[in-house]
Amino acid sequence: MSCSHVLVKVASLDRAVADFRALGFEVKPASSRHAHVWFAKGPIIELVTTPAGARFSRIPLNLLWGKGSGTRMAGWAVAGEGFCDVAVLVDSPSSAGVPIGKVVPWERDGIRFSFAYPRNPSVPFLVTPYDPPQHPASVTHPNGASELIGVLMDVAPADRAVFDQIVAGDPVFEVSAGPVTRVRAIRLAGLASALDPSLLHGITVLTEDEDL
């Protein structure tokens, strides 16, 4: 198992795409609510918006996709801009060895994958590889970023056992104890210099050797 992507909640996808391009990222829209910052390998950044009514959909989502999904996705809706979740790549969601809701097969523009939300809504969720694969053979970001090499996280003591089971020692995750489980920052290899925080929509991006 390995980190798949980090989700960044934004208020306006069009504005966020423009800002991330201004920061020197190549950004590829994926749908009316998603856009991706790809790297040639490893985890990616996903910009995401949520429907206005999603905050009221906890119970229907739990019924549709299993216990834990509604709390998680309603949480995305009420969150401000910034990191809202992180996904771990698995061959099969049921292989993670933790309680999950339903395994949901999905298709978007001919791209097939499955996902599942753990019943604990605080820990990373599970997603299978895209079929067909979507990582580009090469990608050049004008700001020099070449790979997402670190996801800095606080993990609450109550979540640690399930978190460790899901993450399975993936070195991309840089974990500290904290009162709540959350993504604090990401680390990018190759980034030429610090990025303008006013264009980052609430997230913290570190260079390869930078610390918080």
N, C-alpha and C positions, 0 to 999 in steps of 0.2 A: 504494500500500500504506500502511496506517496501523495503529496499535495497536488491537487488538480488546479484549483483556482481560488483567488480571493475576491469576494464580492464587495463592491463599493456602492453604497446607496447614494444616488444623486437626485436632486429635485427636478432637473431638466436634462434629459439625455443629450439633446442637441447642444446645449451649453457645455456640458461636461466633455463631449467629444471635441468641441472646438477648443476648450481649455487644455485638454490633454495633448491635442495636436500642437497647440502653442508652446507647450512644455517640451516638445520634441519627441513625442511618441507617435508611432504609426498606429492608428485606431481603425478597427474594422467593425462597422455596425453589423449586428446579427439579427435584430428584429426591432420592432418599434419600442421595445423596453430594454434591450440589451446591446452592449457593444463590447468588443474584446481588444485588449492589448496583448498580442501574441509575442512569444519568443520562439526561437528555433527548437528549444526543448524545455521541459520542466513546466512549472506552474505559470499561469497567466493571470492577468487582471481582468475582471469583468465589471463593467459599469452597468448598473441596473436601476430602473425606476419601478415603483409599485403602483397599482391602481389605487385611486383615492379611497375606495370602499374596502380595501383589503383588511383594514384594522378591525372590521366588524365580521370577518369571515373565519374566526378561529374554529368555531364548532363545525361549520360545513367542511372546512379543510381537513379537520381531524377525521370526519366521516369519509371523505374522499380519498385521502392519502395516508391515513393512520394517525394514531396518537402521537403527539409531538409536532406534527406538521403545522397545525393551525397556530399554536403558540409561537412557533418560529417565524412563520410568514407574517402573522399579525405584528410581530415585533419589528420585522423589516419595515412595515408600513408606518409605524409610529416613530421610528428612529430618525434622527437628523441625518444630515449628510455625513458620510464617512464609512469606515469598515462596518459591514453588517453581518458577515458570515465568512466561512471558509469551507471548501470542499476537499475531500480526500478521494483519490482515484482507487477503485477496486475492480477486480475482475467480475465479482458478483457481490451486491450489497449484503446478501445473506451470509457471506463468508467472513464478515467483519467480526462476528462473534459477540455482538451487542444487541440488545432489544431494539428493533426498528419497527416502523409502520409498514406500509405497503411498498413493495418494489414496483415502481411505476415505469413502464416502457414509454419512451417519448420519441417523437420525430419532429425535426424542424428543418425545413428546406432540404429534405432528403438526407439529413444527418440523423442517425439513430443512436440512442443511448438510453440508459436506465438510471434512475436515481431512487434513493430512499432516505427518509429522515429518521435518525435515532429518536427514540421516545424521550430521551433527555434533550431538550431543545437548545441547550447551551453548547454542546460539543459539535465538532465538524460533521457535516452531512456527507453522504456517500454517493458517488457517481461513477458510472462505467466509462471506459474510453469511447470517444466519438467513433462512429463507423459510417463513412470512411474517416480515417485520421485527418485532423485539420491543422496540426502544426506545420507551418511553412518550412520548406527546406532551408531557407535563410530569410532573415528579416533585418532591416537596417533602421534603427531608430536614430534620428538626427542627434539626440542627446547622448548617444553612446551606449545606452542600456542594452545589455546583451542577454541577461538571464535574471529571473527572480530567484535569488539564492537564500533568502531568509524571510520567514514569517514569525515575527516577534509576538508572543502571546502571553497574557496572564491567564492562569488556569486556577479556578477555585478548588480548594481541597475536596469538596463534595463531588466535583466532576473529574478529578484526576484519574481515577481508575478506568473509567470509560474512555476518557480522552486518550490515555496511553494505549488502550486496546485498539482504538481506531487508528491512531497515528503510527503505531507499531515501530517506533524508533526512527522515523523519517528525520534525517538531520536538517531538513529545511526548517523545521519548527524549532524556534529558540524560545524555551518555555521558562516563565517565572511564576512563582506563586502570587495570587492576587485575590481580592475579595469576590470578583466576578470573572467569568471566562470571557475573554474578548481578544481581538486582534489589536495590538497597539501600533505596529509599524510593519513595513516590509523593507527588505534590503535588495538592492539591484546591483549586479555586477556590471562594470563598464560605464556606469553613470559618470559623466565628465565633471559635474558639479552639482551642488545642492539645487533643488527646484524651488520655484516661487510658491510659497505655501498658499498664497491667495488664489491660485489656480488649481489646487489639489482637492478641492471639495471635501475638506475635513480629514484627509488622511495624512499620515506621516510616511515619507519615503526617504530611506537612508542610502548613502553610498556604501560601497563594499566594506570600507573600514570604519565607518561612522557608528558611534554609539548614541543611544538616547541620553 
